[in-house]
Amino acid sequence: MRFKKTLVIASLLIIAGCSPDNEHFCARYEYVYAQLNDPELPSYGEMKQALQIEISQKPDDNDQQRFMLFVLEEYHLGIKQGHQTPREFCMATERWQYYDSKASK
């Protein structure tokens, strides 16, 4: 499934890393956000449900899924201004402050 492929690619980005931490966060944010423009992806509801299931199945190792759910929710809400790239939006609004990798969903 294409959604699984996106998860694998996002994992590679996480492993590769960037610095400093906020730059890395926004690079991840931009990548995942851009992937959500793919018209072949499942619906928002299907992706959200799949991520929530994965989070519940891996309570100690689910940061990647939580991050993807965070970006999916923001994408779905349309909070990014149209003239900004996802990275610019992330840096300008300090999205990392709104992300809690340990929060229950």
Secondary structure as UniProt FT lines:
FT   HELIX           2..16
FT   HELIX           21..35
FT   TURN            36..37
FT   TURN            39..40
FT   HELIX           44..57
FT   TURN            59..60
FT   HELIX           63..77
FT   TURN            82..83
FT   HELIX           86..93
FT   HELIX           95..98
FT   TURN            101..102
//
